Amino acid sequence: MKEIEIKKMNGIEYGYMVFLTSYLNPIANTKMLSENLREMVKEPTNIIFDLLLANGDSFNRFAKGFFDGEKIDINSIEIVDADTDIKNESYKYYKIHKKYLSKSVLSFGEASNFILN
């Protein structure tokens, strides 16, 4: 199983969204992150990361960064306040992929509340 899943976005601001499949934060390993992105992303673009499984539903849940087509620019990564469209994409993703919530820092109650709302 991959550490992340990547979804193409139709928005202008972000070309792709990265979802975690466990509590491991991919930003801590930019080499692995860049390798995974290169498999799917063929052009320079902004990436939004949903770090729910690593950071919980907190202020640092979402981050953005720039992928130049080869590697993620570590200096471009910053915490962002995601808009409603991004949050809705995330909720839809984790409602379908509930199994990943059990591999997160979320308590059982937090994970249950997340998928029920």
N, C-alpha and C positions, 0 to 999 in steps of 0.2 A: 504494500500500500504506500502510496506517495504521501509525503508530509503535507502537501498542499494540493488544492484543486484550483484551477484557473478558469474563469468564465469571461468570455468576450462581452463587453458592455456596448450598448448602443448610444451611450451619452457622449457628449463632446469633451467633457472635462477628463474622464478616465477611459482609456481604451480597454482595460481589463480589470477584473476584481479577483483578488486572491483570498481563498478561504482556507483555514487550517483544518487538518483532519485529526489533530491531537493538541495537547497543551504545549508542544514544542514551538517556539517562536522562530519562524524562518528568517527573520531579520537578523538574528544572532549568527546565522551561517550564510553570509551573502554569496559564497561560492556555490553552495547547493541551490540557493534561491535562484541565482542567475542561470544555472544549468537547467532547472525546471522551467524557467520562463522561456529560455531559448527554444525548448521543444515546441512551444505553441505560438509564441509571440515573435513575429518576423520583422517588426518595424519599431522604431523609437516611439515610445508612448508613456503617458502617465499611468501608474498602477495605483489602485486603492487596495489596501490590506484590511481585512476584517480579522482582528486579533482576539475575538471573543473567547476562544478556547484557551488562549494563553494568558490574557489579561482580565477576563471577565467583562461584564457590562459596565465598564468604568470610563473615566475621561480619556484613557489611552487605548480604547478599543480599536479605533480606526487610525490608520496611518497612510500616508501617500508617499510615493517615490517615483523617480524617473528611471525607466529602463531604456538604454540606448540601442537596443537590438542585440547586444552582446552581454552586457552586465548591468546590474542595478547600481545606480549612482548612490553610494552610501551617504554622501553629503546632502542628497536631495530628500532623504527620508525625514518626515516630520509628522507629528500627531495632528489629526484634523477632526473637526466636528462634522460628521457626515450628514448630508441632507436626507430628507425623507425618502427619496427614491433609492438611495444607497441602502438605507436601513431596511426598506421593504424588500430589496433583493436579498439581503442577508436573512431576514426572517423566512422568506420563501425557501432559500437554500437549506437552512437548518431544520425546517419543518419536514423537508424531504429526506435529509441526511441526519436524522435524530441520533443515530448510533454514534456519531462523532461527539455529541454532547457529553457522553459518559467518559470520554477520554480527555476531559478538559479540567480546568481549575474550578469550574462551577460546581456548587453543591448540588445534591439531588433536587432540592427544592428550587434552586435557581434555574436549573436546567428544565425542570417541569414547568415552572412559570414562563420560561422563555418560549417553549413550544406551544403552550396553551393560549398565549396572548396573540 
